[in-house]
Amino acid sequence: MATLLGLDFGLKHIGVAVGQTITRSATPMTTVGAADGRPDWTALDALIREWQPERLIIGLPLNMEGKVSDMAKRAQRFANRLNARRGRSNRGGRLRRRRWSSAWPNG
């Protein structure tokens, strides 16, 4: 079983979920503060050290036509900075397309 951390980039908060590969499911865990898209790296690094995920998954918020939005560009920059901090290890961030994931009701 591999542990994954999913990160939902935002300008004020970064949502964090923990998942695993056996059931292919994830559970929302917490948020990490951000200031104009600059994450609280200390808090984020602490979560990564605590959970030791095999991989980090960063949501790529595409627009309805599937094109790269301004937020998607910012999420890409976040992923690049995260990868630079992680030293390009397997635990670096990988982008995954998502649309409307925050709008779906729970359950």
Residue, then its C-alpha position, 0 to 999 in steps of 0.5 A: m500500500a502506498t500513501l499519497l498526499g493530494l494538494d489543492f492549491g489556492l491563493k489563501h489555503i492549500g487543501v490537503a487530503v491523504g489517500q492510499t492505493i489499495t482502495r484508491s480513495a482519499t480523505p480530506m485532512t487539513t488546510v495549509g495557509a497561503a498568502d497570495g499563493r505563497p504556501d506556509w512551507t514550514a507547515l507543508d514540509a511538516l505534513i510531508r515529513e509526518w506522512q512520508p507519502e510515496r507521491l504528492i498529487i497537485g490538482l490542476p484546475l482547468n477551465m470548462e473547455g479543458k484549457v489552462s487557466d490563470m489558477a492552473k498556471r499558478a498551480q503549475r508554479f507551485a508544483n515546480r517550487l515543491n519539486a525543487r524543494r523535494g529534490r526531484s525525488n519520487r515524492g515530488g509533486r505531480l499534476r492531475r487534471r481536475r474540474w469542479s472537484s470543490a463544488w461536488p457535495n460530500g457523500 
